Amino acid sequence: MAIHSIMSMGPAMMPAQAKAAPTTFESQQKFGAYLKDAIQEVNSAQVQSDMMTEKLVRGEDVDLHNVMITAQKASIALSATMEVRNKVVEAYQEIMRMPV
């Protein structure tokens, strides 16, 4: 097995250069988009749960266990979202208490 020095490698053999780090604005935009998507998914789960419950109440052809599973998924998603929100608020409050 031949070991070549880094200088002897041609440009095609060099590893890809690391992409430049995103700016603060880009990072904020990406985080904002991620947060918006996550909240929309939670809302979608809540809407789907409501629709399944309404179908059950109207007597349409839905299985009770599917209604319960959908409702539980929506409940867990909302609970997880609230816990994340609480942790973010707690972290913000902790940062604001730090002396400058």
C-alpha positions as CSV (number, residue, x, y, z in Angstrom):
1,M,0.0,0.0,0.0
2,A,1.6,3.2,-1.1
3,I,1.4,6.3,1.1
4,H,1.5,9.6,-0.8
5,S,2.0,13.0,0.7
6,I,-0.7,15.5,0.6
7,M,1.3,17.7,-1.7
8,S,1.6,15.0,-4.4
9,M,-2.2,14.6,-4.7
10,G,-3.8,16.4,-7.6
11,P,-6.8,18.6,-7.2
12,A,-9.2,15.8,-8.2
13,M,-7.9,13.6,-5.4
14,M,-8.2,16.3,-2.7
15,P,-11.2,16.1,-0.4
16,A,-14.0,18.5,-1.0
17,Q,-13.5,21.9,0.7
18,A,-15.8,22.6,3.6
19,K,-18.7,24.8,2.7
20,A,-18.5,28.3,4.2
21,A,-20.3,28.6,7.5
22,P,-23.8,30.1,7.2
23,T,-24.2,33.7,8.3
24,T,-26.3,34.5,11.4
25,F,-29.2,35.7,9.2
26,E,-29.2,32.4,7.2
27,S,-29.1,30.4,10.5
28,Q,-32.1,32.4,11.8
29,Q,-34.0,31.8,8.6
30,K,-33.3,28.1,8.7
31,F,-34.3,27.8,12.3
32,G,-37.4,29.9,11.8
33,A,-38.4,27.6,8.8
34,Y,-37.8,24.5,10.9
35,L,-39.8,25.8,13.8
36,K,-42.7,26.8,11.5
37,D,-42.7,23.3,9.9
38,A,-42.7,21.6,13.3
39,I,-45.6,23.7,14.5
40,Q,-47.5,23.0,11.3
41,E,-47.0,19.3,11.8
42,V,-48.5,19.5,15.3
43,N,-51.4,21.5,14.0
44,S,-52.0,18.9,11.3
45,A,-52.0,16.1,13.8
46,Q,-54.6,18.1,15.9
47,V,-56.8,18.7,12.8
48,Q,-56.6,15.0,11.8
49,S,-57.6,14.0,15.3
50,D,-60.6,16.3,15.3
51,M,-61.7,15.0,11.9
52,M,-61.5,11.4,13.0
53,T,-63.4,12.2,16.2
54,E,-66.1,14.0,14.2
55,K,-66.5,11.0,11.9
56,L,-66.9,8.7,14.9
57,V,-69.5,10.9,16.5
58,R,-71.5,11.1,13.2
59,G,-71.4,7.3,13.0
60,E,-69.3,7.1,9.9
61,D,-67.2,4.0,9.1
62,V,-64.1,4.5,11.2
63,D,-62.5,2.2,13.7
64,L,-62.5,3.3,17.3
65,H,-58.9,2.2,17.8
66,N,-57.7,4.4,14.8
67,V,-59.5,7.4,16.4
68,M,-57.9,6.8,19.7
69,I,-54.4,6.3,18.2
70,T,-54.8,9.5,16.2
71,A,-56.0,11.4,19.3
72,Q,-53.1,10.1,21.3
73,K,-50.5,11.0,18.6
74,A,-51.9,14.5,18.6
75,S,-51.8,14.7,22.4
76,I,-48.2,13.6,22.5
77,A,-47.1,16.0,19.8
78,L,-48.8,18.9,21.6
79,S,-47.2,17.9,24.9
80,A,-43.8,17.6,23.4
81,T,-44.2,21.0,21.8
82,M,-45.2,22.6,25.1
83,E,-42.2,21.0,26.9
84,V,-39.8,22.3,24.3
85,R,-41.4,25.8,24.6
86,N,-41.1,25.6,28.4
87,K,-37.4,24.7,28.1
88,V,-36.7,27.5,25.6
89,V,-38.4,30.1,27.9
90,E,-36.5,28.7,30.9
91,A,-33.2,29.0,29.0
92,Y,-34.0,32.6,27.9
93,Q,-34.8,33.5,31.5
94,E,-31.6,32.0,32.7
95,I,-29.6,33.9,30.1
96,M,-31.3,37.1,31.1
97,R,-30.3,36.5,34.8
98,M,-26.6,36.3,33.8
99,P,-24.5,39.3,34.8
100,V,-23.0,41.2,31.9
